[in-house]
């Protein structure tokens, strides 16, 4: 099957149509061997040396993702954090990097507390503002700009095409965390990004049973080759069973994401003018600041993630926070848990998780919309919001 002749949804559903050469099975086997036989002359003509980065179970997942993103190569990692940090580890001490003020908290925390100790000069900016990107870039010193869009958990939208153009003009590389958008809704490489990253634990796997990360490159640059070497040398790779599960998960990526998007849109619209909700943050709402840009670079939906800011019922500044926590405590269908992108819907008081220094409002609840009945999800939030005000 030639992926150029079929739609991305077919590529994902059939996992490129690979057939096991030995058994003719339509599902590939799991390869558990850690090492491979040398040829009699001591060569490795099979191309496989050691399973740390040559396990055959990686091949299909990496090929499927490469096809979906329209890239040249992909790499699997042990987690989204392993994938993301490998990019920064490929830089040199003294290199200047830009990152969003609003972004995945664990990576932001790592950049603040670890990357700077290794000599990277990290600057956090409003990545959604092209003028701010131009101001912060230091030609010759800025080596990498990290973009996350929609950005967790305020779902800020950055114009990928415009920002990548600015970044490249300054001689830097642009990397996009597209975890929330997924290849179903956005293809950052086609918009100018050099590398696209996914916390594959989330939507790519989609079943809350695998920790994984991925990187896909537009071309095999010097930066990419350093990242590839870092994965091999540091060893932040998946086990074969997890790689197999990731391939299995990607086969249902399109119907899962489409269902989540439709439900998230309905939930956002339902609560947008709700008397117990201060604000709904969702790119699919016309009033959302990044809506026009999202329409331009996202196709088929605006993602399965949204946040609501809960209105307090008193005059105290902490009332919204108390109402938000009480709302999360009162749900029955939604599950109170960290993570996103699974088939089950999750709710979380995000500021409590991120702690001091978080840019997240204390009255905010982050919602990961799964594939349950939309009416059940709305009704459960309604009763939880109402009871929180009692």
N, C-alpha and C positions, 0 to 999 in steps of 0.2 A: 504494500500500500504506500503510495506516494502522498505525503502530507500536503503537498501543494495542490492536490486534486480534491481534497475533502475539507470540510469545515472543522474548526478547532474542537467543537463538541464531539465530533466523530473520532478525532485523534485521541481525545481523552477517554471516551467510552471504550474504545478498542485497544487502548494503550499502544497505539501505533500498529496494532494488528500482529504483533510478534507471536510466533508459534515456536514452541520448544523443539529444537532440532532433533532431540533424542526420542521423545515420546509423542510428538505432535500435539501436545496439550496446548490449549489456548491460554492457560495461566502458567507463567514461568515458574520454575522451581526456585527454592531457596538454597543458595550455595554457602555452606558453612566451613569449607576448608580454609585454613589460614595461610597455607603456603602451596606452591606449585612446582612441578617437576621441571628441572633444567633439561635442555637438550644435551645430547652426548658431548657436544663441544663446549658445554658450559654456558650456552646462550639461553635467552628466554624468548624464543620466536612466537610464543603464544601471546606475548605482550603483558603477561601477568607475572609479577614477581612475588608480591606479598599482599595479603588481604587487607592490610591497613588502608590502602587506597586503590586496590585493583580487584575488589570483589565483584564477580559477574552480576550479583544481584543489584548492584548500583546502576548497571548499564541502562535498563529499561526506564527506570524512574528519571534518570538524567536525560535520556533521549526524549521522553514524552515532554518534560518541562522545556527543553530546548526548542522543541517544535511549537509548543504553545506560546512561548515568549518570542519566537522568531529570532533566536540568538544563534551563536556559533557553538558554545559549549556550556554545560552546566556542571555543578559540583554539589554533592550532598554533604551535609555536615551533621554533627551530633545534636545540634539545636539551632534555633534561630540566633541565639547569642553567639554560638561558635561561628556561624556564617558571618554575622555582622562584624564581630571583633577581628576576624581574619582579614577583613578589608583594611582595617586601621593598622593591624600589625604588619601589613605589607608596606607601610610608609616608613620614613626615616625620622629619627629624632630631629626636632626643630621644624618639621613640616607643619604648616598651618592648615587646619581643617575647619569647615563650617558645618554646623548642625542646627536643626530647628529648636526653637525654644519649647515648642510643644511636640513631643515625640514619645515613643515607647520608653517608659520610665526606666526599665532595667538597663537599656543601652545608654540613656542619658546619664544615669548614675555611674555606669562603667566609664564613660567618657570623662566625667568630672573627677572620679576617684582613682582611676587606673591609667587611662591613656595619657593624662597629663604627667603622671609620674614617670612614664616611659619617654618623655620628651616631646610629645605632640602638643602643639599649641591649638587648643580647642576654643572656638568662639561660637556661642549660641545666638542665633538671630531670628528675626521674623522671616522665615523662608517663603512665606506667601507674598511678600512684598518685593518685587523685582528691584526696586530702587535700593532697598536695604541689602540685597544680595550684591549689587554693584558696589555699594559703599564698602562692604566688608571684605570683598575679594582683594587679595594682595598678589598681583601678578608676579610670578616667579617664586613665591613662597607658599601660596595656597595650592595644595596638591589635590584636595578632595573636598567635594561638597556632598553632604548626605541629605537626601530629600525623603520625607515620609509623607505620603498623600494617599487617602485621607489620613490625617495625623491623629493618633490615639492620645487622649480620649475626647478631644474637642472636635475632631474630624475636619480640621483645617485643610483646605485645598490649596495646593501649590500648582501653578501652571508648569508642567514638566517641560514642555517644548520651549517656552520662553526662558525658563531658568537654565536649562541645559545650554541654550545658546549663549547666555551671559557667562556661564561657567567655562565653556570651551574657549570663548574669546579671551579669557584670562589664563588659558593654558592648564586648567585643572580638569579633573575627572568628576563625573556626576554619577552617583549611585542612588537608586531609588528603592526604598522599602515599600513594596507593593502588596504587603501581606493582606490588607483589608480589601483592596481592589481586586486582587487575583487576576490571572490571565483572562478570566471570563469577561471582565469589565474594562481592563486597561492593559496596554502593551507599552511600557515605558521605553523599551529599546527602540521602537519605531518612532518615538517622540524625541529621541536624541540621547537618552541615558546610555552610559557606558556599561553599567552592570545593574541588574535588578535582583533584589534580595527578597526572600520569603521566609517568615517563620512558618515552616511547613507543618508544624504542630497544629496550626489553625485550619484554614480552609482547605489547603491542598490535601491534607490527610482527612480532616473533617469528622473524625469519630472519637476524638479525645482519648486516643490510646497509643499515640506515637509522639515522641519528642524528636523534632528534626528541623533542619534549616537547609536552605538552598541558595545558591548564587548562579546567575546566568549572565554570560557576557555577550556583548555585541560582536566583539572580535578578541582574539587572543593577544592582548597587549602585554607589555612588560609588567604592568600592574597585575594582570590576571595570572601570569606565570609565577609571580611571587606569591600570590594567594594560593595557587595550586600547590606550590612547594611548602607553604606553611601548613596546609591541611595534611600533607604527607608526613612532614617532620614532627608536628605537634600531635597529630593523631586524633583530631576532633571529628571522627567519622561515625557513621551509623553502624549498628550491627546489621547483619543480613536480614533478620526477621523484620526489623523496623523498616528497612528499605523496601522489602516486599509489601509490607502493610501500606507504605506510602504510595506505591504504585496502585495497589487496590483502591485506596482512597481517591486518587486522582481520576479513576474511571467514573466516579459519580460526581465529579466536581461541578459540571455545568448544571445539572438539575438541582443540586443542593444550593448552589449560589443563587440561581434564579429564584428558587422558592424563598430563600432568606431575604433577598432584595424586595420581592413583592410584599412580603409580610412586614418588613421594616418600613417600607414606604407607607403602608396602611396604618401602622402603629404611630409613625411620626405625624401623619395627617390627623389622626384621631386626637392626639394629645397636644397638638400645636396651639390650640386655643382653650385648653382645659383649665378650669378655674383653680385646680390644685397644682398646676405646673407653671413654673416661672418661665421656662424656655425649653424648647426642643432643639437639639443640635443634630442636624441631619442634612447632608448635601443635597438630598432629593427635594427639600422644601424650597420653593422659589424665593423665600425671604432669607435663606441662609446666605451669608456673605460670599461663599465660594461656589454658589449654585451654577452660575454661567460658565465658569471654567470647568466644573465637573461635567456639565453637559457636553462640553467640547472634547474632553479627553476620556470620558467613561461611557461605554456603550452597553445598553441593555439593563441599566440599573445603577444605583448609587451605593450599593453595599448593604451588608446585613448588620452594620453597627450604627447605633445612635446613642445619644445621651440625653437624659432629661434632668432639668434642675427643678427640684421640688420646692413648692412655695410653703413657707412656714405660716402658721396660723396665729402668730403673735407679733410683737414689735421688737423682740430681741433678735440680735444679729445671728445668734446660733439656732434660731427656730428652724430655718431651712435645713440645716445639717441634721438636727434631731428628727425632722419629718422624713428626710431622705433615708436615714438609717432605719427608722421605724417602718418605712415602706418596704425596704429590702427584707426586713425581718418578717413581714406579713405576707409574702408571696407563697403560693402553693405549687403553681405550675412552673414558674421560673425557678431556676436553681441558683442559690447564692454560692458562687464559685469564681475564682480567677481563671481567665483564659477567654478564648473566643473562637468562633468559626466552626464549632461542632454542630451536630444535628439537634442538640438540646439547647434551649434558650437559657442564658446565664445573666444574672444581675449582680452588680457589685458597687458598693460605695467606694469610689476610686481613691478619694483623698485619704481615707483611712489606710489604704494599702501603700500609697506612695509616701506618706509621712511628711516630715518637715521639708520645706523647700519645693513642694509640689506646686505647679501652676494651675492645678485643678480646683475649681470652686468647691467649697465644702458641702454644698447642697446638691452635688451632681451624682447621678446614678448612671453607670455605664451599662448598656444593654447589648448583649450579643444575641441576635434573633436566629433561632434555629428553624426547623421545618415542621413544627407542630401546627395545629389549627390556629389561624390568626385570631379568630374570635375568642378562643380560650386564653390566648396570651393577653389580649386587650382586657377581657373581663377580670383576669387575675390581677393585672395592674390597677384596674379601677377599684377593686375591693381593697387592695393593699393601700392605695393612696387615701381612700376614704377612711379606713380604720386608723391610719397613721395620724389623722387629724382629730380623732375622737378624744 
